[in-house]
């Protein structure tokens, strides 16, 4: 009798688990591109367009602009450059020629990071 009750309890438990899963909607994958656009939109229309066109941080080319919050704008030799974080702002200002060369490489590659 005790084994029979245990089996019925187990069967009811499994049935309750399965019934609970049916009515839930499937989880949606996060929209990474939409999140990046929303982050870049915090810059303003013109800067957002420039940052989106640049695509990646020239000093950390594996980091897409907007992944670490709104990118930072630095003007180097009269040219606006976007970097991913405050640390990169300092590095860009310390060596503007190196930063501009890295930006040129990104643009020649089509703004895609190295593989």
C-alpha positions in Angstrom: 0.0 0.0 0.0 2.8 2.4 0.9 4.6 1.7 -2.4 1.4 2.4 -4.3 0.9 5.7 -2.6 4.5 6.7 -3.4 4.0 5.8 -7.1 0.8 7.9 -7.3 2.4 10.8 -5.5 5.4 10.7 -7.9 3.0 10.4 -10.9 1.0 13.4 -9.7 4.1 15.4 -9.2 5.4 14.8 -12.7 2.0 15.6 -14.2 1.9 18.9 -12.3 5.4 19.8 -13.6 4.4 19.1 -17.1 1.1 20.9 -16.9 2.9 24.0 -15.4 5.2 24.3 -18.4 2.6 24.3 -21.2 1.1 27.8 -20.7 4.3 29.7 -20.5 5.5 31.7 -23.6 8.9 30.8 -24.9 11.7 33.1 -23.7 12.8 35.6 -26.3 16.5 36.0 -27.1 17.8 39.5 -26.2 17.9 41.9 -29.2 21.6 42.8 -29.0 21.4 45.1 -32.1 18.5 46.9 -30.6 20.2 47.4 -27.3 23.3 48.8 -29.0 21.2 51.3 -31.0 19.4 52.4 -27.9 22.7 52.9 -26.1 24.1 54.9 -29.0 20.9 57.0 -29.2 21.9 58.5 -25.8 24.7 60.4 -27.7 22.4 62.5 -29.8 21.5 62.0 -33.5 24.7 63.1 -35.2 27.1 61.4 -32.7 25.0 58.3 -32.7 25.3 58.1 -36.5 29.0 58.6 -36.4 29.5 56.0 -33.6 27.3 53.5 -35.3 29.3 54.0 -38.6 32.6 53.6 -36.7 31.4 50.4 -35.1 34.2 49.3 -32.8 36.6 51.0 -30.3 39.9 51.6 -32.1 41.9 50.8 -28.9 39.9 47.6 -28.1 38.8 46.4 -31.5 36.9 43.4 -30.0 34.5 45.8 -28.2 31.6 47.1 -30.2 30.7 50.7 -29.4 27.7 50.7 -27.0 28.5 47.3 -25.3 30.0 49.0 -22.3 27.5 51.9 -22.1 27.4 55.0 -24.2 30.7 55.5 -26.0 33.0 58.5 -25.2 33.8 61.0 -27.9 37.3 62.3 -28.2 38.5 64.9 -30.8 42.0 64.0 -32.0 43.7 66.3 -34.5 40.3 67.8 -35.3 38.7 64.5 -35.9 35.9 62.9 -33.7 36.8 59.4 -32.5 34.6 57.3 -30.3 36.0 54.9 -27.7 34.3 52.4 -25.5 35.3 53.7 -22.0 37.0 56.4 -19.9 40.3 54.4 -19.8 40.4 54.4 -23.6 39.8 58.2 -23.6 43.0 58.7 -21.6 44.9 56.3 -23.8 43.6 58.0 -27.0 44.7 61.4 -25.7 48.1 60.1 -24.7 48.9 58.8 -28.2 46.5 60.4 -30.8 48.5 59.2 -33.8 48.3 55.6 -32.7 44.6 55.9 -32.1 44.0 57.5 -35.5 46.0 54.8 -37.2 44.0 52.1 -35.4 40.8 53.9 -36.5 42.0 53.9 -40.1 42.7 50.1 -39.9 39.1 49.6 -38.6 37.7 51.6 -41.5 39.8 49.7 -44.0 38.5 46.4 -42.6 34.9 47.6 -42.7 34.8 48.2 -38.9 35.0 44.5 -38.1 37.4 43.3 -35.3 40.4 41.1 -36.2 39.8 37.4 -36.2 
